[in-house]
């Protein structure tokens, strides 16, 4: 019999399944469980009257308890009643994968958990942030709809080559910082890599702006009255330090508006300002305003220019519904407007080129270049052709079939053009949309997925293994015994005294002492204070 999580994974498109990992629940150490209890104990106590009212009920509704790290199977049973599901992933996954999963109503939950040294805040994704942060507010159906909608916008936004470099650098830094064996030199190198990647940006891409909108709402959003807001953002709900800091006068509160997409953030420190939504309906108003600026919605010259400067794989949606996936590398202006918002005569795309309709690929990729000519005209299936378009573009050549042409020659307003002798040629009167990534991600992944460097190594798994090895066997046994005492309720004052004494051999491990103190009735769980 398959588990709820296995059924969730089976429903995913194949190109997303390869980013999913199994939740190895047995691999969580007793100290990992203590980290979870400590964080949830503090968060539940602190957020009771500071989070959105759905928060506490939402924890229960999505299968998240305070005593133990949640099982994804239990979460999926609860989430299915809300029209959602979840899968485990390893750390940072590509933004396009994260946003596509979210648009499908699937939470990507980092399987690992932060170390006790980073218990107050970690920039790396972990199961505290992804489950206790994102899941509870999904119990509010309108907010759950927003998460899907903002996921779709992020998926459609065009990313630049520099965005990819920044993603890889952030992922690397998070792995290094969570690796207890990492040297100071390795950490410094990872930080320098991120600084250089950030400095390499030529411009602010659509994808970057979409990620900022997501950050200031779904991750770090406040809702309600500007003077007395409540917390709903996952980054605030899952961070003890941020949850306590964010509502103080030290943090500037600004009314939420589309300008948040132009406000940068630093994941390595607490935020100096936050945006407050009037209510969850306000999120949709801002999202619609932001969405109206994107190439996905506007197409035309704006979309072409955005794809050209991105230098990444994107797709053009033609007037007849065909989608052309490739890298836009050159644009030629028309002598007059071809259509409203479109004054381009010809766009050249670098291969491989994939043609599709409604997100489903039509045949194999074409390894040569592609030309998209704008104007009214029809390319014959076979034979010689001459096309004279109102844009001032004239194309001549021989149609081989399936849109492939050879012997191509062309002029623009009488000026001879340098064109590839063999290409795929597309004609369209309008350009309704230009969107990020391939139109058929599954087909693209089948042909080119193995080139994805993301799966070439598994630094997160190595860091997790090293964290487990760094836990001294004697200390691990003490954590294991404390957890057993907690679960069985067979508390012995004498044994707790012995464990407390034994813990003095590990002076830097404050969490074990906090666990013992709680069992001895010395400190209520919601009042425990970390000493990291």
N, C-alpha and C positions, 0 to 999 in steps of 0.2 A: 504494500500500500504506500502510495506517495504521500509525502508530508505537505502541509500548506505552502511551505517555502518552495519545495520542488515543483509544485503546481504553478506557483507564480513564475518561477524561472522558465518553465516549459512554455509559458505564454509569451515570453519576450521574443522579439526579433533576434535572429541568430547573431547579428553584428553587435548586439548589446550583451548577449549572454557571455561573451568571452571576457567581459570585465567583471563578471560576478564570481565571487569566491564562496566557499562553504563557511558557515559560522562554526568553527571548531570550539564548541562550548567547553569541552573538557580542558582546552588549553588555557582558559582563564585561571590564573592562580588565585589562591585565597587572598593574597594582597590585592589583586585586581578587584575582587569582590568587595574588599574593604574600601578601596578607592570609590567604587560605585556607591556604596552605602553612605560614605562620608559626604559625597557631593549631593546625593539625593536628599539626605537628611537635612543638610543646610539649605538647599534650594527650596524644598517643600515648606520649611519653616519660614524662610525669608519671603518667598513669593506668594504666600497665602493671600495677602491683601495688596500685592503689588503687581501681579501678573493679570492678564486678561481673565475675566471671571471663568472662562471655560477651562483654564489651565489644570486645576486639580482634577476635575471630572475627566478632562481629556487624557490625563495619565492613565486612569483606570480604563477609559474607553479604548485606548490603543495598546493595552497590555504591558504597561510599564509600572513596575512596582519599585519600592524603595529598598527592599532587602537584598535583591540579587540582580545582576546584569540580565537584561531581558533576553528571552529566547525569541528568535525571529519567527519561529513557528507559532508561538503564542501571539506575537504581534500581528502576524498575518491573519490569524483567525479573527482577531478583533478589528483590524483595519478593513477586512473584506466587507464588514457591515457598513463601512463608511465609503465604500467604492474605491478604496486604496489598497496597496500592498507594499511590501518592502523586500529588498534583497541586500545581501552583504557585499561590500566591495572593499578593496584594499587601499585605504588612504585616499589621496587625491586621484580622481579620475578625470579624463579630458572634459572640459566644460560642455562640449557638444553632447557627450554621453550623459552627463549629469542632467542637463536641461531636457534632453529627449526623454529620459526616464521620468522626470517630473511631469512633463507634458502628458505622459501616459498614465499618470497617477501612481507612480512607483517611487518610493523613497529609497535613495541609495544610502545605505547605512554603513559607515566605516566599521569594520569588524573589531578593530583594535581599541584599546582603552588607554588613556593617558597614564603616565607614571605618577607616583605620589609626589615626585618633585615638582610636577607641573599641574598639581591638583586645582589650583586657583584658576588657571587659564592655559590653554594650549592652542597654538595657531594651526596645529595639525587636526584633520578630521578624526573624530573618534566616536565611539558608540554613545557616549554621554551626549555630545552635541547633536548627533544625527537622530537619536531616538528621543531622549528627554527634552531636546530642544525643538526639533521640527514636528514631531508627531502630535503632541497634545493639542495644539491649536487647530489641527485638522478636524477635530471634533466639531468645530464651527464650520458648517457646510459652505458658507459664502467665502470664508477664508480659504478653504480647501480648493474651491473653484479658482481663486486668485492664484494659488500656487501652480495649478496646471496652466493657467493663462500666461503667467510670467515665465514659466518654463518654456512654453512654446515660443514666446518672443525671444528669449535668450537663444533658443535653438535656431531660429531664423536669422538672427543678427549676423552680420559679416565680421569675421575675425581676421586680424592681420598676421603676418609671419612673426612679428614681434610678440604678439599675444601668446603664440605657441612657445616662444623662448622663455617668456615670463612664467607660464604654467610649469614648464619643465624645471625652472629654477626654484619656484615655490615648492614644488613636490620634493625636489632634492633637499632643500633646506629643512622641510618638515621631517623627512626621514632621518637626516643627520642629527637634528636636535633631539629626537626621540631615541637615538641609539646611545646607550650608556657607554659604549666603547669608543665613540667618536672623539678624536683628538681636538684640541683647540685649533690646530691648523686646518683640520677638515671643516670645522664649523666656520672658521674665518673665510675659507675658500667658498663655501656654500653661500655665505652672506654676500661676499663680493660678487659672486656669479649673479645673484638676484639684483644687486645694485646696478650692475652693468646691463642686465637684461631690461630693467626698468628704464634706464637711461637711453636705451637704443630705440625707443618708440619715436617714429617719425610724426605721428599724429594720434589722436584718440579715436579708436575704432568704434564701430557700432557695438561690437561684442563687449568692449570695455565699458561703454556707457550702460549697456544692459546689465552687466555684472554689478555696476555701482547702484543701479536702481534696485536690483535684487538685494544687495548688501544692506542698503538703508531701509528696506522694508522687511523682507522675509528673514534677514539675519539680525538686523539691529534696529528694528522698528518699535516705536511706541505708538499708542493709540489712545484717543480720548481727549480730555481737556488739556490744553497746552501747559497749564500750571500744575496739573495733577494727573499726568498720563499713566497708563498701565503698560506693562511689557508684553509684547507678543513675538518679538524677533528671536529666532533660535539661538543666535550667538549670545544674547543676553540671558535667555532662560537656562542656558547650560553652563554658564560661567559664574562661579561664586563671586569672584572679584568684580566682574562687569555688572552683575545683578545688583550688587550693593552700591556700586559707584554711579550707575547710569541715572538714577533719580535724584542725585544730589545737585546742589547748586553749582558744582564744579563742571557740570556738563550743560552746554548750551542747548536749549530746546527750540527747534525751528519748525514752522508749519510745513508739512509735506507738500512738495510740488515737483514738477518735472526737472527742476534745477538740481535735484539730488543726483541725477544721472551725470552731472558735470562736477560732482564733488568727490574727490579722491579719498581713499582711506588707507590706513596702515594696519595690516593684520597682526603686527607684532606688539601693538600697544593698545591701551584702552582709548576709546574714541572721545575726542574733545567736544563733539556736538552730535546730536541725534535729531531725527525728523519724526514729527508726530502726525499721524493720520487722524482725521476727524472720527472716522469709523472705517470698517472694512470696505464699505462701498466707495470710500474716498480712494482706496488703492486702485480700483478699476478706472476711476476718472483719470488718475495720473498715468496709469499704464496705457490707456487709450491715447492720451496726448503724446506720450513717448513713442508709441507704436507708429503713429502717423508720420513720424520723422524718418522712419527706416526705409531702406531700399526695398525691403520685402513688400511694403505697402505702396511705395511711390514708383518703383521701376524707373523707366526712362533714362535720361542722361544722369540723373542723380545716382541711380542704381549702378549704371555702368562705371561711373567715376569711382564709386565706393569699391567696386570689385577690382578695378584697375589698380588703385593704390594699395589694396590689401595684399596683393601678390599671393593669394591663397586660392584653393579650389572652391568655387561657388557655382550657382546655377542660374541661368536666365530662363524665364518663363515667357514663351512666345505667344502671339495672339491666338494661335490655333490650339493652345494647350500643351504643345510640346515643351519639354524642358531640356536644356543643353547644359551639361556639367563640364567644367574645365576652368582653366585660369585665364582671365581676361588680361591680355598683354599689350594691346594697342587699340586705339580708337581713332577713327577718321571723321572729322566734322562734315556735315552736309552743307550744301549751298543754301538750303532753306529748311525750315522745320518740316520734319516728316510727319509728326503727330504732336498733339499737346504734350509738352515736357520732353520731347525727343527731337534733338537736332543732330543726331549722329547718323552717318551714312553706312559705316561698316565697323564691326567689332571683330577683332581677331582673338581667338582663344587658343592657348597652348594645350596640346594633348597630354594624357589621354582624354578623349572626349566620350561622354556617355549620353545617349539620347533616351528620354523617358517620357511617359505620360502619367499624370496623376501619381507620381512617385514610384512608378513601376518601370524598370529598364526595358528598353526595346532593343534586344540583341546585345552583342558584345561591344566593349569599348573600341573606339577608333584611335589608333596610336598617332595619327598625324594631327595637323592643325585643323581648326574649324573657323569658318567665316560666317558671321551673321550679318546679312544685308538688310537694311531697313527701307521699306517702301513696298508699293503694290507690284506684284509680279509673281510668276509661277515658274519653277524650275522643272523642265521635263524629266521624266523618269530616266530616259536614255537619249543619247545622241547629242548633236551640236546644239548650242543655245547661245542666245545673245539677249541680255537683260539691260534695258535702259530705264533707270528708276528716277523718280522726281527729285531725289536727293542730289542728282548730278552724277551719280555713280553708274558706270557702264561695265558690265561683266560679260566675258565671252569664254567659252571653253567647251568641253565634252563631258556630258553626264554619263557616268559609268553605271549608276543605279544606286538606290538607297541613299541619295543625297551626296554621294561621292563624285567629285569632279576632278578632271585632269586637264592639263594644257591651259590652265586658267590665266587669263589676261584681264586687265582692268584699267579704267581711267576714272578720274574724279574731276569734274568740270574741265575736261580736256587734258588734264595732267596725268601722265602715265604712272601707274602704281607698281610697286614691287610686291608681288603676291606669291604665295607658295604654289608650285606647279601642280600639286595634288592636295586636296583638302575636302572636308565636309562643308557643304554650303547650305545655309538655312536662310529662308526669306520670311520676313514678318513685317506687317504694317505698324504694329505697336509693340511695346515691351512693358507688359503689365507689372512685372515683378523681377527683382534680382535678389536672391536669398542666399544665406550662408550655407556652405558645405554642399555635398552632392544631393541631387533631388531624390535619389534612391540610395540611402546610406547602406542598405543591406547588400545591394548589387556591388556598390563600390568597395565594400569591405570584402566581399568574396573574391574580387579581382586583385585588390591592393592592400587588404588588411594586414597581411603578413609583413608589410613594410612599416607598420606602425611600431615605432620604437617603444611605446608604452609597455608592451608585453614582453619586450626583449629581456628585461630583468625584473626582479621582485625585491627591491630594496626594503619595502615595508616589512615583508616576511622575514628578511634577515635581521632587521632592527628588532622585530618582535622576539625572535629567537634569542638575540643577544640580551634583551631585557630579562627574559626568563632565566638565562644562564647567570646574569648578574645578581640574581636573588640568592643570597647565601642559603645553602640547604637547611641550616639550623633555624634561620629566620623564617624560611618558608614553612618549616614544620610548626613553628610557633603560631604563625598565621592560620595554618590548617587546623590546629587544635582550638584556637579561639573561635574560628568559624563553627567547628563542630559543637563546642559548648553553647554557642548562640542558638544553633539549630535544634539541639536536643533539649535545651533549657536546664541541663544538669550542671548547674553552676556550683563550683566549690570555691569558697573564699580562700582556702589554703592554696589551691592550685592556681587561682588567679594571682595570688601574691607571688607564687613561684615564677609564673610567666612574666609578671611585671619586673621581677628581679632579673630574670634572664634577658629581658629586653634591653637592659642597661649595657649589654655587650654590643648593641647596635645603636649608639647614641644619635645617629642622624635619622633613624627611622621613627619619627614622631607618631606616625599613623597607628602602629601597633599599640603604642602606649595609650593613644586615644581610644582604641577599641577596648582595651582592658579596662580603662577608667569608666567607660560607659557601662560595661557589664558589672562593674563593682558599684554602680549607681552614683558615681561621682559627678558625671557631666551628662545632662540630657543631650540626645543626638543632635537636636536642632541648634544647640548652643556651642557645639564643639568648634574650636578655632584652630585652623591650620597653623603650623609653626614653620612651614617650608620657607 
